Amino acid sequence: MKKIHKYGVLSIILRNSVQYFKKSKGWGIIEQGVAFFRALSWTVGIIATQNLFDAVTDVYMKNQGFQKVVIHLGILAVVVIGQQVLSGIGQYLFKKVSYTNMGKFMVEFQQKLGRLPAVNFENTDFLNNVNKAKECLEYESLGHFASICLQTFTYYLVFFLSVGGYLFRLFPILPLIILIAFIPAVLGQLTQVKIFADLEEKNAPLRRRCEYYRKTITGREFYKETRMLGGFRFFHHLFTNALLNMTENTWKTEYKAAVLKILLNIISFVGLGVSILILFNTVMTGNISIGAFVSVFIALSQIFSIMDEIVSSHLSEGSETLGQVANYYQLMDMIEMEGKRETPDFNDGITASDVSFTYPNSNEAAINNIKLSIKKGETIAIVGENGSGKSTLVRLFIGLYTPDSGNIEIGGQNTKTTHPNSIFKNISGVFQHYQRYKMTLAENVAISNTKSSPEIEKIYIALREAEFNKNEITLETMLSPEFNGIDLSGGQWQRLAIARGLYRTNDFIVLDEPTAAIDPIEEAKLYNQFKQIVRNKCSIIVTHRLGSVKLADRIAVMNNGEIEDIGTHDELLLRKGKYADMWKAQASWYENRTI
């Protein structure tokens, strides 16, 4: 897989392990220390078993040494109890470290997304990478993978070295036979890395589709339309097909892994059989004691049990999670937003010079050679048909996207060389696809300016300016039926979104078609009030409805990603171009309304 090859298995293991220790703040070291002593306890237990059986043999053969039996039995009991205590402590520490690290990795992931260019979210490949990284976090793969890798050394390696040393002292050839049986199993499991990495590549986009189709079937925001229009069966069919494709991909991969596992088990059983034959022959010739025979037999049983655990569980899970961990680091290593930290001075206005922009994975420019300036205190209306580039131009003007060619200067700062957070500092906006946050009314408004404590009076002013009708609603009212609250009408939600935009401190504000659910008369009143609010600011209005754009100082008419015409309402009507045609069409619609 490309990204695993790029980072390398060892580099991923090292990076993941270092983060594991850093984030766990000492608890990770304690966890691995417990694993180390657990591994040694097996050898101590094997030796204690040998001593106990040798003591029992002496009692049986010589009728003496019963006191030794009691002593060695006590030692073995202490060892077994110690193993159980260490096991319990290890499980507790594993959960503690896993939960602690999972939260920190999740925060790190969310912060990373906030530092990535917004245009990335228009890229399908990027969205797939985000989905893979989210799955890695949801399955706790980062902490689990680190634990697997670290315990390979602190537990399993220590176990094999200590028990292997014990066996080598009695039978020098036994560790070699076990090693020969074990190496092919390890190599075979490592080949599963590519198998499961390829599976993740295939299933990531399908999983994203499944999640979307599931929302259309079960989501509250979809159920009215899907039930009324009979869309349930349609989306259920799409969901089922995507799920079947995912299942088929997974089944094929698991089948390959199962065949490989059978072959590995055959090798392991052959190694175990040879070891038992050697042990049986040695005890029959009297070369070892009964205690040594029992302890070696127990040691072999433990070794092959641990080998099966490593091959079937740890290496298998490690090979599956490696691809997910690589996906996470691929996202975390993406180039972040950069630029100087200088605040724009909006006295200089906003200027676009020969600006062109193309969306990722598109061959056609969405914006082409745009030239436009906005002075302080000026309101520009942008109108045009669907797909003409209005919203894209707005995203460029507020610094959300940067142009492919040309420059946009916001308050004297070039959006290509200034950090977006500096650009956003005094910009606010209300967009067509606003969010309905499942929080209180006050939080829904104040979320646009979280750097300071909510100002109650300012919230009331923003709600009043947006003409939000509170009725019996208080600022503490939860706006979500899911959390024992209430829901608002579409128009009220839109007014709330406008209040959110007005609440934020700004020198430049954008209204990108935020009034679709408000009737034209109320919209006109709102825009007239908006004009008063922004009289000393730069502002942009994007709308399909032309009834309210007359209040703008200038109107830019867009068509196919270009500004086809610009001027005042009266100037554009006199030119009898596209704007005049749109105006006449809408005027005729209003005149012929029967409502």
Phi, psi and omega in degrees: 000141190301310186289329177291319178296321182298313184273327183085139183299315183295321180293324178293316180300314181296314181297315181295320182292319179298315178296324179302313181288320181297316185283334183276349176052056175093331180293329178295321178295317179297318180300315181289330175296319176298319178298321179299312181289330174299319180296316180293330183296332178295316179294318178299319179295321179295316179295319178297324178295316179300314181297322180295313182291327176294322178293319178296320179298318179298319179297318183289318185276323188247354180058041178208164177087025181295329180298324178296324179300314181298317181297311182291329176294320177296318179298315180297321179297317178298318180297314181297316178298318178300320178299318180293320178296314179298322178297316179296316178298319180299317179295320178297313181295323179300314180293319180298311181293319181298312182293320179297311182292324181301315179298320181290321176296321180296316178297317179300319180295314180295320178295323178297315179301324179290343180260359181269149179303138183298331182295339178302329183286359173264000185256122182299319180298320179296317179297324176295320179296321178297318179298318179295318180295321178297320179296321178302318180287319182296325180269006179056035186293327183297309179291322181294318181294318178298318180297317179300312184293315183292319181289344172300325181266313186282339181243298187291314180296317178297320178300310183294322180292316183288312179291321178297322177296321177297314180294321181298326179295326180268315183224094183304334184277338184299311179302326180294317179298316180297319180297317179298322179287334186274322185302311179301326180295318179295312180299321179296320180291326179297333178291343179287346179304310181293323181301311183282334174294317177296323178299318180296322178298318182287322189275339184302308179294326178294322180294323178295320177295315180303316181296320179293314180297324178298319179296322180293336181272320187250346185289141182296325183286349182254336197298326181299310184289318182294326178285314185292318183270001180073028183279353183302309182297322180299309181289327177296322177296315179296318179298315181297316180297315180296319179294320178296319178297318177298315181296319180296316178299316181294318181297316180299318180292315179296327178296314177300318181294323180293317178299316179297320180296320179299315179298320180293321179296324178299316179298317181296318180295323177298315179298318179295319180298316179297318180297318180294321178299316179297316181297316180297317180297322183291318181290328179291331179273358176078019182279345177225160180280168177298319179298318179295319179300312181297315183293321178293319179298317177296319180298316178298318179298317179293319181299311182287332174293316178294321178300317179295323178296319180293310185290313186279331185249293188295309181293322179296312179294322179297318180293327179287317184280341180302317179298320179293319179295320177298320177299319180298313182290331176298317178291317183294340180265004179294149182295131182268170176295138182230172176138166180288153182259080178232132183280131179296146173255104188286359170295336179276355179071198183228135184225133172247125183239111176051048186275130173229149182207136177233134179289153176303144179063022177237144179259354183248131181293132176278328177231134186225111171055052181275135173233121182198141177230148178232123180273160175298133181085002182258140176249124179251130173259134178246121182234162179159171180286168175302136178081008181280347177108012184299305184294324178296317179298320178298317180297327175289320182292330180266003177084008179292320173245156173247144183292151174287324176217158186080182184221148170239124177249121179251112182058038179083000181250126179286128183293342179282333186246355180252137180298135182306325181296329175289323178294317185289345193309316182240035178242140176227163181196156173233123189249163183301316181259069180286165183259146175253089186286134181275068182219185179288166179301314181298316180294324178298329179274311188286349181298340181284353179213074187275357182285346177229163179293146180304133178259108187302314181297321179293325177296315179299320180296316180297318179295321180291318180295327178276000181055043176281122182271104186284327185052243181267006183278134175255171180296337181267003180292128177283126182262064178192116176300334181293336180244041177060034178244204181239168174247157179251162173287165180301319179295320178294320177298321180294319178296323178295320177297321178294318177300321178299317179293323181286331182294324183292133176298129185205153169247354181213124182228144182237134170246103183259088179048055183269004190244026184297329182266009179249137183292156187304323181293314178295324178299315180299318178297318182295316181292323177297320177292320178301319180301322179290322182295324187258021187297337178248020183234165168278138180210151178230136173241127175245127182202154171275328183280127184266353183299334185255354186282351179299334181288344180290148177291322175217155180236125177258124181260119183256147177205123179054043175079008180234154173276108184282328181202156178208142181166187176282170179303312182294320180297318182291325177295320180295329181285343176055042178260212184298320181298317180298321178296316179296319181297314180296319180298317181286325178296320178295322180296316180295320182295326185266008180295141178257359181280000000 
